Amino acid sequence: MPMLFTAVGQQHLEFIPISQITESMNKGGQPVRLGEMLSALGDSTQAINKLQEENARLRAENDKLWKVAMNGAPKPQPPPNVVVQQTAPPEPSPLERYMLLRSLWAPTQPYQLPMPVNPNASRIQTNCTTSAIGNTTYTNCN
């Protein structure tokens, strides 16, 4: 329960458990009644309503002043046209050039020579790779 205490000429509000109300009244505490609470809340509600009305009036006045100020203001100029010139891409490094040319070459494909017609012939297996450069084809067999 809220109770009002006076100490050194100052009033302060304390919330006291119901079981300690009689002790607090003996120490000089006065219970705060419902009517007093409603009166205090009513006063604060009226003050809040007045502040909201004043705020709305000031906003309307501010909007009106902005409209007057903007009517006399010069029109904003469009931004000037800016032409951005592209720079040339940097020259590729020698390694980049090599990798580019290497990627254009056909990859080498390993292949085996066909088996002889006579399967009993003991012939050594040969692995060959072929690469083409331009119109020339190179074959390397091991």
C-alpha positions as CSV (number, residue, x, y, z in Angstrom):
1,M,0.0,0.0,0.0
2,P,1.4,3.5,-0.8
3,M,2.1,5.6,2.3
4,L,3.2,9.2,2.6
5,F,5.9,10.0,5.1
6,T,7.2,13.4,6.2
7,A,10.9,13.6,7.2
8,V,12.9,16.9,7.7
9,G,10.1,18.9,6.1
10,Q,10.2,16.7,2.9
11,Q,7.4,14.3,1.9
12,H,8.2,11.0,0.3
13,L,6.2,8.0,-0.9
14,E,6.9,4.5,0.2
15,F,5.1,1.2,-0.7
16,I,4.5,-0.8,2.5
17,P,3.4,-4.5,2.7
18,I,-0.1,-4.9,4.1
19,S,1.2,-6.7,7.2
20,Q,3.2,-3.6,8.2
21,I,0.5,-0.9,7.8
22,T,-0.2,-0.4,11.5
23,E,3.5,-0.1,12.3
24,S,3.9,2.5,9.5
25,M,0.9,4.5,10.8
26,N,2.4,4.5,14.3
27,K,5.7,5.9,12.8
28,G,3.8,8.8,11.2
29,G,2.9,7.4,7.8
30,Q,-0.3,8.5,6.2
31,P,-2.0,6.1,3.7
32,V,-2.6,7.5,0.3
33,R,-6.3,7.2,-0.5
34,L,-7.8,6.2,-3.9
35,G,-9.3,9.7,-4.3
36,E,-5.9,11.3,-3.9
37,M,-4.4,8.9,-6.5
38,L,-7.2,9.6,-9.0
39,S,-6.8,13.3,-8.5
40,A,-3.1,13.1,-9.1
41,L,-3.6,11.0,-12.1
42,G,-6.3,13.3,-13.4
43,D,-4.0,16.3,-13.1
44,S,-1.2,14.5,-15.0
45,T,-3.6,13.3,-17.7
46,Q,-4.8,16.9,-18.2
47,A,-1.2,18.1,-18.4
48,I,-0.4,15.4,-20.9
49,N,-3.4,16.4,-23.0
50,K,-2.3,20.1,-22.9
51,L,1.2,19.2,-24.0
52,Q,-0.1,17.1,-26.9
53,E,-2.3,19.9,-28.1
54,E,0.5,22.4,-27.9
55,N,2.8,20.0,-29.8
56,A,0.2,19.6,-32.6
57,R,-0.2,23.4,-32.8
58,L,3.6,24.0,-33.0
59,R,3.9,21.3,-35.7
60,A,1.2,23.0,-37.8
61,E,2.9,26.4,-37.4
62,N,6.3,24.9,-38.3
63,D,4.8,23.3,-41.5
64,K,3.2,26.6,-42.5
65,L,6.5,28.4,-42.0
66,W,8.4,25.9,-44.1
67,K,6.0,26.3,-46.9
68,V,6.4,30.1,-46.9
69,A,10.2,29.7,-46.7
70,M,10.3,27.2,-49.6
71,N,8.2,29.4,-51.9
72,G,10.8,32.1,-51.8
73,A,13.7,29.8,-52.1
74,P,15.5,29.5,-55.5
75,K,14.8,26.3,-57.4
76,P,17.6,23.7,-57.0
77,Q,19.8,23.5,-60.1
78,P,20.2,20.2,-61.8
79,P,23.6,18.7,-61.3
80,P,26.1,19.3,-64.2
81,N,26.7,16.4,-66.6
82,V,29.9,14.7,-65.8
83,V,31.6,12.5,-68.3
84,V,33.8,9.8,-66.8
85,Q,36.5,8.6,-69.2
86,Q,37.4,5.0,-69.0
87,T,41.1,4.2,-68.7
88,A,42.7,1.5,-70.8
89,P,43.1,-1.8,-69.1
90,P,46.7,-2.6,-68.0
91,E,48.9,-4.7,-70.3
92,P,48.9,-8.3,-69.4
93,S,52.1,-9.6,-67.8
94,P,54.3,-12.1,-69.7
95,L,53.0,-14.9,-67.5
96,E,49.4,-14.0,-68.3
97,R,50.2,-13.9,-72.0
98,Y,51.7,-17.3,-71.9
99,M,48.7,-18.7,-70.0
100,L,46.4,-17.2,-72.6
101,L,48.3,-18.6,-75.5
102,R,48.6,-22.0,-73.8
103,S,44.9,-22.2,-73.2
104,L,44.3,-21.8,-77.0
105,W,46.4,-24.9,-77.8
106,A,44.5,-28.2,-78.1
107,P,45.3,-30.4,-75.1
108,T,47.4,-33.4,-75.7
109,Q,45.6,-36.8,-75.7
110,P,47.4,-40.0,-74.8
111,Y,46.6,-43.0,-77.0
112,Q,47.8,-46.6,-77.6
113,L,48.7,-48.1,-80.9
114,P,46.2,-50.7,-82.0
115,M,47.0,-54.3,-81.1
116,P,48.6,-56.3,-83.8
117,V,46.5,-58.5,-86.0
118,N,48.3,-61.6,-84.6
119,P,47.5,-61.7,-80.8
120,N,50.4,-64.1,-80.3
121,A,52.9,-61.6,-81.5
122,S,54.9,-60.3,-78.5
123,R,55.1,-56.7,-79.1
124,I,56.0,-53.9,-76.7
125,Q,53.1,-51.6,-75.7
126,T,53.7,-48.1,-76.9
127,N,52.1,-44.9,-75.4
128,C,52.0,-41.9,-77.6
129,T,50.8,-38.3,-77.2
130,T,49.8,-36.0,-80.0
131,S,49.8,-32.2,-79.9
132,A,48.8,-29.8,-82.7
133,I,50.4,-26.3,-83.2
134,G,48.7,-24.5,-86.1
135,N,48.3,-26.9,-89.0
136,T,51.2,-29.1,-87.8
137,T,50.6,-32.2,-85.6
138,Y,53.4,-33.6,-83.4
139,T,53.3,-37.2,-82.1
140,N,55.6,-38.4,-79.3
141,C,55.7,-42.2,-78.6
142,N,57.4,-43.9,-75.6
